[in-house]
Amino acid sequence: MLISQLVDISGTPAATIKYYVREGLLPAGEREGGNRTSYDESHAHRLRLIRAMLEVGKLSVSSVAQVLAALDDSSKPLAETFEVAQNALSRDAVSEVSPPSAESVERVDAVVDRAGWLNCGDNVGRGIVAQAIDGFARSGHPVPDHYLDQYAAAAALVAEADLDAVGAIADAARRTELMVVGTVLGDSLSLGLRRIAQAHRTNQRKL
Amino acid sequence: MLISQLVDISGTPAATIKYYVREGLLPAGEREGGNRTSYDESHAHRLRLIRAMLEVGKLSVSSVAQVLAALDDSSKPLAETFEVAQNALSRDAVSEVSPPSAESVERVDAVVDRAGWLNCGDNVGRGIVAQAIDGFARSGHPVPDHYLDQYAAAAALVAEADLDAVGAIADAARRTELMVVGTVLGDSLSLGLRRIAQAHRTNQRKL
């Protein structure tokens, strides 16, 4: 298809498409006679993924490039691609102002252990959780272990739903697409449902 | 205590403390002879709450003022104070670019219904969840009901932990403080633990 058709299908302006090609996010189209360049379904598909990452995931162009490189490296197992996507998508959640305390990181590892999960190694979530534990303590409301364990039980439910959804997709590109979209939108689902559930519980308890 | 002591205790510069007083966030100290103004424990306490909202919750000064006004209105039941805090704290999560579709809002109400929760009325979470459902659909990955229900089950666990923690506190100001701090930091806990649980599940399934 011509670039004008790709613009129509994707809702992305031609100048933006050319920018993505220059930045290496999108493979160049096939040069045909004269000024004509032709694109195919794979371009339309990749454009959707790029826009999902930029708009839904609010990733920078360079983070999108990292995720796409991991996706295109077919030697990488899914778990590794997932890790690259998770790291790119979680940058905002990690405070670079103050690193988490060693005690809190230890507490996260203990939660992971009690949940029966594999060692979380350098998963981006480890620092995020440890920083949250530090934040509670600094605000004068240190969190007990059973609070963290209940959050971990909830995270296990959510991750099971996520992996069921991702595992049901055979195509690698679409699977990564759902990982990216689902990582970001799943956070919103959790956040929004937590607000509603809190309101329900507050009313129910007549606090 | 003198303002210099309040500065020491709270780690907040004197100019900032005076700014909070001018903006109505912090009650003025008691004027004593000459240039001296005296502050007490309640000032130190309120300062901690203000800073938790500004720094942890990333609220604007005017949102902090709203939450504090709700807190100080002792005629308000806790559920209402909670709602004001939730709304103030969730502003970033609500996209004002595109309102949620009517179908998605209906789906949220159906999820709430199946979860056995009270009608969520105009809870801020309703729009957040509906927008996330729209986002999944737009990205070509519409979410099935059982996915949403599993997220709701997780949110119920988390809200139970939150309300257990809040309900255990007798003092109203400290309870609101935990609500505010817990709403923000609990989102981080969920987000971080979800990343770790996803990595665990991905490895476990050898995807």
Interface residues (C-beta under 8 A of the other chain):
Chain A: R48 A52 V56 P77 L78 A79 F82 E83 Q86 S90 A93 V108 V111 V112 A115 W117 L118 C120 N123 V124 G125 R126 G127 I128 V129 Q131 A132 I133 G135 F136 S139 G140 H141 V143 H146 Y147 L148 Q150 Y151 A152 A153 A154 A155 A156 L157 V158 A159 E160 A161 D162 L163 D164 A165 V166 G167 R174 E177 L178 V181 G182 T183 V184 L185 G186 D187 S188 L189 S190 L191 G192 L193 R194 R195 I196 A197 Q198 A199 H200 R201 T202 N203 Q204 R205 K206 L207
Chain B: R48 A52 V56 P77 L78 A79 F82 E83 Q86 S90 A93 V108 V111 V112 A115 W117 L118 C120 N123 V124 G125 R126 G127 I128 V129 Q131 A132 I133 G135 F136 S139 G140 H141 V143 H146 Y147 L148 Q150 Y151 A152 A153 A154 A155 A156 L157 V158 A159 E160 A161 D162 L163 D164 A165 V166 G167 R174 E177 L178 V181 G182 T183 V184 L185 G186 D187 S188 L189 S190 L191 G192 L193 R194 R195 I196 A197 Q198 A199 H200 R201 T202 N203 Q204 R205 K206 L207
